[in-house]
């Protein structure tokens, strides 16, 4: 969410959209010349093989990456459940969340809007809004903490009072396994009161809202 919605040019390394993880590769399995050149005692510090394992397309042999007897590097152990084919059918999978975030980059507020940071004094919650007059706005809220938290956007400090939040917003995107609403056991999208936004540990959401602009106040960009 940060790299795709903060602004600038994001870079996606293959497998990132699936939540693929690095795979341990022994020295005997190594293919990267840089790692091999440092020998078995030090290759771990220099090898790039761990993040170069085959793309996980499906649950077939070698994750559908190749029909060869064996791939250049071995496939991750979780490929049978963590693959493109499996995630396409899950609305709240890493793949579909990632695709929706990419789509949001075409929104006017994300593409051309100002960026304002909120909750400067909260060590666990990182939040920022992307706003552009005449277009729907978005606020990204990430709970980096190990405990659940409740966020009150109505009283949020930041953006120098340039705009205010309405009573409610619409949850557009949620991180995988996010419990968006109290009592919900699944990632439920829909209206959320912006004075009572619940986030579990390590969870994040993107909320769409209509900003209330203060008459005569400069934009975030104009005040930088």
N, C-alpha and C positions, 0 to 999 in steps of 0.2 A: 504493500500500500504506500509506503514511504517513497520508494524509488519511482513508482508510476504516477503518483498524484502530487508530489511536492513541486514538481516543475523540472525543467531541463530535459535532457535526453537520457532515458533509461537504457540499460543494456541487459538483455536476457540471455543467460547461458543455458544451453539446452538441458532440460530436466528440471530447471528451476520452477517451471510452471506446474510440475507434478509434485513438487516437494521431494524430489529425489535427493538422496544423501550420498556422501562419499563412501566408498567401499575400500576396506583394507586390502591392499595388494602386497603379497610377500615379495621379498627380493627376487626369489626364483621366478615369480610370475611377472616381474617388472618388464616394461617395454620402453619406458621413457629414458632416452640416453642420458639426460641430465641427472636423473636419480641413480642410474646404473654406474655412471662415472665416479660417483662418490662412495661406491662399495656398500656392502651389507650393513656396516655399522652406522652409516650416515645417510643412506638413501632416503629415509623417511623425511628428512628435513628438506630434500630437494625434489623428490619425485612429484610429478603431476598426474600420475596414473589414477590416483584415488578419485579424482573428479572427472575422469575420462571414460568411465565404464559405459557400456552400451545403453542407448536410449531404450526405455521400457515401453514398448508399443502395446503388447498384449500378454496374455498368460501362456503363450505357446513357448516352444523350445527357444532358449536364448532371448526370451522376451520379444520374439518376432523381429529381432534386429537383423539376423542373418540366417541363411539356410546352410551355412558352412558347418563343418564338424565341430568347430569351436571358435568363438570370437577372439579378437585380439586380446581383450581383457574380459574377465568373467563378469557375469551379470549380478546385480545386487540380489540378496536372498529374498527380498520382499516383492520381487517383480510380479509374482502371480496375483497380488492384490493391488499393488501400486503401479498402475500402467495407464496408458492413454485410453484404451478401450473400456477399462473398468471405470475410470473417472468421468468419461463422457456421459454416463447414465446417472451420475450422482450430481444433483443440482448444486450441492454445497461442497463439491470436491475442490481440491487445490486448482485443478485445471479450469473449472468453470468460474471460480472466484477470480482467477487470474485473467481470464478472457473478459469478464465484466469490467475489471479495472482498466484493461486496455481500451475497452469501448468508452469508458468515462473520459478518457483523454481527449475525446472528440467534443466533449461538452465545452461551451463557451467559457464557463467559469474556470475550468481546468486548463484550457488552452490559452486563454488571454487574461484571466482574472487576477486580482490581487491575492496575496497570501498573508494571512494574519495568524499569529501563534497565540494560543490560549493556555491558561493554567501554568504560568511561568514558575509558580512556587510549589507545584506538585511534582515530587520526584518520581512518582510511579506512572502518572498519566501524561502522555504526549498528545497534544491535539492542535490541529490547525484548520482554518477555514479557507476555502477558495471561493471568492466572490467577484461578481461582475454585474453591474447595474443592468437591469433588463433581462437577466437570465437566472435560472435556478442556481442556488449556491449549494456547496457541499462542505461538510465538516467531517474530518477524519479523527477518530478518537482511538487511541491505543493504550491499553493497560499493560505496562511492562512489569507490574508488580506480581507478587506471588499470592496475593489475596484479592477477593472480589472487591469491587468499588462501585459507588454510585456517583455519577457526574451530573452536575447542575449547570447546563449551558446558559440558562437564563441569567444566572449571576456570574457567568464566566468573565474573568478579567483578561484583557488583551485587546488588541486592535484599537486602543485609545478611544473606545466608545464610538467608533465610526459607524457601526451598525449594531442592531440588536437582534436577538433570536426570537422567533415566534413561539407560541405555546407548544406546538407540535411539529414534528418532522417525519419524514418517511425513510425508513432504513432501506438503503439501496444495495449495499454489499456488507456481508459479514465474514469474518475469518472462519476457517473450518472449525466445526464443533462449537461455535459460539452460542451461548445461552443468552439470547438477546433480551428476552422479557422474563421477568420473575415468574417462576413456576413453569416456564417452557423447558421442554427436554430436547428441543431441536432448534436449529437455526431458523427462527420465525421472522419473516420480514413483514413490514407494514408500519402503521403509525406508531410513534413513540413520543411520550411526553418529554420535552427537552429539559425539564427541571428534575427528571428522575430517570436518567439513562443508566441501566445496570450493565456492568461488564465483569465477567469472570477473570481469573488470572490468565495473563498472556493473550487476552482476547482483543479484537479490534473490529470497528464498524465504520461504515461510511453512511452518513445521514444527509439526505437531500432536504433543503428547506428554502423558504422564501425570506430573505433578509429584510429587516426593517431599518432603512437608512435614516440617519440623523440629518436633518436639513442643515445645509451650510457646512457640513464637516467634509474635510478632504478625504480622498481615498487613501488606502494603506500605502500605495506606491508614492503618492504625492507627499506623504509625511516622512518618507525614508530620508 
